[in-house]
């Protein structure tokens, strides 16, 4: 498998979810990784990224201090811990390298924040 994201679901505002993505080793081990999201009618956007050495991270302004990205080199996986979720976080979430180099994004995982 190249990229496979999971962990989404329906959560109330203020709740938490943890997303996980498993990548093929040849992709994961040599690239920075990112989480992206696409809300209905909007462009896909970068939410967070982590350097391949795991030492540096980036967060979009509206998720900073709420989301935490991490990577597990032993499992070739990248995770996104999402806390204090808001309705505007509703989207399909995808992982890819950062910048996105894998052409097939996979199905992503749906996150819906609603009461």
Backbone as CSV, one residue per row, in Angstrom:
resi,resn,N_x,N_y,N_z,CA_x,CA_y,CA_z,C_x,C_y,C_z
1,UNK,0.846,-1.185,0.000,0.000,0.000,0.000,0.888,1.244,0.000
2,UNK,0.497,2.269,-0.749,1.298,3.472,-0.761,0.908,4.420,0.370
3,UNK,-0.379,4.803,0.422,-0.871,5.685,1.475,-2.245,5.196,1.917
4,UNK,-2.406,4.992,3.196,-3.683,4.526,3.710,-3.979,5.233,5.014
5,UNK,-5.002,6.093,4.977,-5.384,6.881,6.140,-6.608,6.282,6.809
6,UNK,-6.673,6.396,8.133,-7.824,5.884,8.872,-7.967,6.652,10.176
7,UNK,-9.072,6.421,10.863,-9.279,7.009,12.174,-10.320,8.094,12.242
8,UNK,-10.892,8.462,11.106,-11.905,9.503,11.112,-13.203,9.028,11.720
9,UNK,-14.161,9.946,11.801,-15.463,9.610,12.350,-16.264,10.848,12.651
10,UNK,-17.365,10.621,13.363,-18.246,11.713,13.773,-17.938,12.045,15.231
11,UNK,-17.718,13.318,15.501,-17.381,13.742,16.859,-18.073,15.069,17.139
12,UNK,-18.394,15.298,18.385,-19.021,16.558,18.768,-17.977,17.667,18.872
13,UNK,-18.405,18.900,18.705,-17.469,20.017,18.901,-16.782,19.922,20.260
14,UNK,-15.490,20.177,20.250,-14.701,20.057,21.467,-14.102,18.688,21.677
15,UNK,-14.500,17.734,20.857,-14.005,16.375,20.995,-12.650,16.169,20.344
16,UNK,-12.202,14.906,20.371,-10.884,14.557,19.847,-10.968,13.342,18.927
17,UNK,-10.030,13.292,18.004,-9.835,12.138,17.149,-8.345,11.985,16.886
18,UNK,-7.957,10.762,16.600,-6.570,10.495,16.221,-6.561,9.791,14.879
19,UNK,-5.959,10.412,13.903,-5.835,9.845,12.571,-4.486,9.167,12.424
20,UNK,-4.476,8.111,11.651,-3.228,7.408,11.363,-3.112,7.151,9.878
21,UNK,-1.896,7.129,9.407,-1.648,6.862,7.994,-0.426,5.969,7.883
22,UNK,-0.594,4.900,7.155,0.522,4.000,6.882,0.984,4.229,5.453
23,UNK,2.275,4.375,5.298,2.834,4.605,3.973,3.815,3.499,3.618
24,UNK,4.001,3.291,2.354,5.023,2.359,1.910,6.376,2.869,2.383
25,UNK,7.223,1.934,2.737,8.497,2.310,3.347,9.334,3.212,2.444
26,UNK,9.347,2.939,1.165,10.185,3.718,0.259,9.692,5.165,0.138
27,UNK,8.423,5.384,0.486,7.884,6.742,0.501,8.160,7.411,1.840
28,UNK,7.878,6.681,2.896,7.908,7.257,4.231,9.321,7.628,4.662
29,UNK,10.263,6.785,4.407,11.582,6.916,5.033,12.438,8.039,4.462
30,UNK,12.105,8.537,3.285,12.961,9.558,2.679,12.260,10.895,2.492
31,UNK,11.033,10.991,2.995,10.274,12.219,2.750,9.696,12.825,4.025
32,UNK,9.571,14.150,3.990,8.715,14.799,4.967,7.295,14.330,4.687
33,UNK,6.484,14.247,5.731,5.107,13.780,5.576,4.140,14.851,6.024
34,UNK,2.954,14.832,5.416,1.964,15.837,5.748,0.569,15.275,5.835
35,UNK,-0.258,15.960,6.580,-1.691,15.712,6.609,-2.369,16.880,5.882
36,UNK,-3.298,16.525,5.039,-4.034,17.495,4.256,-5.529,17.263,4.500
37,UNK,-6.324,18.246,4.162,-7.770,18.058,4.254,-8.462,18.809,3.121
38,UNK,-9.628,18.294,2.781,-10.433,18.923,1.742,-11.873,18.939,2.195
39,UNK,-12.390,20.130,2.411,-13.791,20.305,2.770,-14.615,20.410,1.487
40,UNK,-15.905,20.119,1.550,-16.751,20.184,0.348,-16.656,21.544,-0.319
41,UNK,-16.406,21.531,-1.623,-16.359,22.762,-2.389,-15.102,23.582,-2.207
42,UNK,-14.128,23.030,-1.491,-12.897,23.780,-1.245,-11.689,23.022,-1.774
43,UNK,-10.598,23.757,-1.910,-9.353,23.152,-2.344,-8.737,22.333,-1.206
44,UNK,-7.982,21.330,-1.572,-7.235,20.577,-0.575,-6.156,21.480,0.010
45,UNK,-5.995,21.404,1.326,-5.025,22.265,1.984,-4.143,21.464,2.928
46,UNK,-2.941,21.955,3.127,-2.020,21.340,4.080,-2.427,21.740,5.491
47,UNK,-2.543,20.760,6.354,-2.915,20.997,7.747,-1.680,20.979,8.647
48,UNK,-0.835,19.997,8.463,0.356,19.856,9.304,1.378,19.007,8.564
49,UNK,2.631,19.210,8.889,3.679,18.392,8.286,4.784,18.150,9.308
50,UNK,5.553,17.106,9.036,6.651,16.756,9.934,7.837,16.342,9.078
51,UNK,8.997,16.809,9.474,10.223,16.510,8.719,10.542,15.018,8.829
52,UNK,11.312,14.517,7.901,11.610,13.095,7.880,12.394,12.657,9.102
53,UNK,13.126,13.568,9.739,13.842,13.206,10.958,12.974,13.401,12.202
54,UNK,11.754,13.886,12.008,10.827,14.061,13.109,11.108,15.226,14.022
55,UNK,12.094,16.020,13.690,12.521,17.075,14.610,11.810,18.400,14.402
56,UNK,11.217,18.587,13.257,10.531,19.837,12.979,9.122,19.565,12.479
57,UNK,8.231,20.465,12.833,6.844,20.346,12.411,6.332,21.694,11.923
58,UNK,5.254,21.615,11.176,4.560,22.815,10.699,3.069,22.606,10.912
59,UNK,2.377,23.670,11.305,0.925,23.616,11.455,0.306,24.820,10.782
60,UNK,-0.807,24.599,10.089,-1.586,25.725,9.585,-2.102,26.512,10.780
61,UNK,-2.299,27.799,10.555,-2.635,28.674,11.665,-3.856,28.273,12.459
62,UNK,-4.886,27.789,11.782,-6.134,27.516,12.494,-6.132,26.204,13.262
63,UNK,-5.079,25.388,13.110,-5.027,24.136,13.863,-3.891,24.117,14.874
64,UNK,-3.058,25.131,14.811,-1.929,25.191,15.739,-2.451,25.179,17.174
65,UNK,-1.793,24.446,18.014,-2.114,24.279,19.439,-3.303,23.351,19.664
66,UNK,-3.963,22.894,18.599,-5.054,21.928,18.733,-4.668,20.577,18.163
67,UNK,-3.871,20.578,17.097,-3.480,19.344,16.424,-2.005,19.080,16.688
68,UNK,-1.650,17.793,16.731,-0.254,17.389,16.889,0.060,16.280,15.899
69,UNK,1.086,16.501,15.103,1.517,15.499,14.129,2.727,14.761,14.684
70,UNK,2.789,13.474,14.409,3.921,12.671,14.857,4.166,11.562,13.841
71,UNK,5.332,10.964,13.908,5.639,9.870,12.981,6.341,8.753,13.727
72,UNK,6.110,7.549,13.262,6.708,6.353,13.835,7.477,5.651,12.730
73,UNK,8.788,5.794,12.762,9.605,5.233,11.695,9.577,3.713,11.667
74,UNK,9.385,3.107,12.810,9.341,1.643,12.859,8.116,1.092,12.161
75,UNK,7.051,1.883,12.137,5.790,1.426,11.535,5.504,2.124,10.213
76,UNK,6.407,3.005,9.782,6.169,3.787,8.554,4.813,4.484,8.616
77,UNK,4.527,5.096,9.735,3.224,5.708,9.908,3.349,7.141,10.424
78,UNK,2.368,7.920,10.090,2.278,9.291,10.568,0.887,9.473,11.163
79,UNK,0.824,10.151,12.303,-0.442,10.319,13.005,-0.766,11.794,13.178
80,UNK,-2.040,12.055,13.390,-2.496,13.413,13.651,-3.473,13.347,14.815
81,UNK,-3.067,13.851,15.953,-3.931,13.953,17.103,-4.669,15.275,17.017
82,UNK,-5.982,15.205,16.993,-6.805,16.403,16.835,-7.655,16.601,18.080
83,UNK,-7.437,17.696,18.752,-8.180,18.037,19.960,-8.992,19.307,19.734
84,UNK,-9.934,19.542,20.605,-10.757,20.755,20.540,-11.322,20.958,19.139
85,UNK,-11.871,19.913,18.590,-12.354,19.965,17.214,-13.514,20.931,17.065
86,UNK,-13.544,21.564,15.898,-14.564,22.548,15.571,-15.326,22.088,14.324
87,UNK,-16.543,22.575,14.146,-17.288,22.206,12.926,-16.511,22.525,11.647
88,UNK,-15.721,23.566,11.654,-14.963,23.916,10.456,-13.795,22.971,10.183
89,UNK,-13.532,22.043,11.088,-12.536,21.004,10.828,-13.123,19.856,10.002
90,UNK,-14.410,19.889,9.761,-15.057,18.851,8.971,-14.483,18.809,7.567
91,UNK,-13.990,17.645,7.168,-13.357,17.487,5.862,-12.943,16.026,5.699
92,UNK,-12.505,15.703,4.498,-11.809,14.438,4.277,-10.318,14.712,4.481
93,UNK,-9.699,13.914,5.306,-8.285,14.089,5.639,-7.452,13.043,4.907
94,UNK,-6.355,13.495,4.359,-5.440,12.652,3.590,-4.017,12.832,4.127
95,UNK,-3.213,11.829,3.892,-1.787,12.004,4.122,-1.062,11.871,2.793
96,UNK,0.089,12.472,2.724,0.949,12.399,1.554,2.300,12.926,1.998
97,UNK,3.253,12.866,1.135,4.514,13.522,1.426,4.274,15.033,1.404
98,UNK,5.246,15.756,1.907,5.139,17.201,1.851,6.448,17.751,1.287
99,UNK,6.427,18.305,0.073,5.274,18.512,-0.798,4.700,17.188,-1.291
100,UNK,3.463,17.207,-1.765,2.800,15.963,-2.165,3.392,15.391,-3.448
101,UNK,4.044,14.244,-3.319,4.708,13.621,-4.463,3.996,12.367,-4.947
102,UNK,3.157,11.782,-4.110,2.449,10.563,-4.495,1.188,10.970,-5.249
103,UNK,1.057,10.599,-6.509,-0.087,11.081,-7.306,-1.433,10.524,-6.851
104,UNK,-1.444,9.293,-6.322,-2.706,8.711,-5.879,-2.866,8.962,-4.388
105,UNK,-3.859,9.805,-4.055,-4.017,10.231,-2.675,-4.742,9.214,-1.801
106,UNK,-5.352,8.246,-2.386,-6.156,7.305,-1.612,-7.497,7.913,-1.251
107,UNK,-8.287,7.175,-0.509,-9.649,7.597,-0.183,-9.696,8.617,0.937
108,UNK,-8.641,8.724,1.707,-8.681,9.611,2.852,-9.606,9.071,3.929
109,UNK,-9.801,9.871,4.964,-10.688,9.476,6.052,-11.560,10.664,6.420
110,UNK,-12.857,10.423,6.534,-13.812,11.499,6.759,-13.836,11.880,8.236
111,UNK,-13.721,13.165,8.501,-13.889,13.709,9.845,-15.087,14.647,9.805
112,UNK,-16.052,14.373,10.651,-17.245,15.214,10.742,-17.391,15.690,12.178
113,UNK,-17.422,17.003,12.346,-17.572,17.591,13.679,-18.939,18.256,13.730
114,UNK,-19.814,17.677,14.507,-21.187,18.165,14.546,-21.849,17.725,15.834
115,UNK,-22.744,18.571,16.312,-23.512,18.206,17.490,-24.834,17.557,17.095
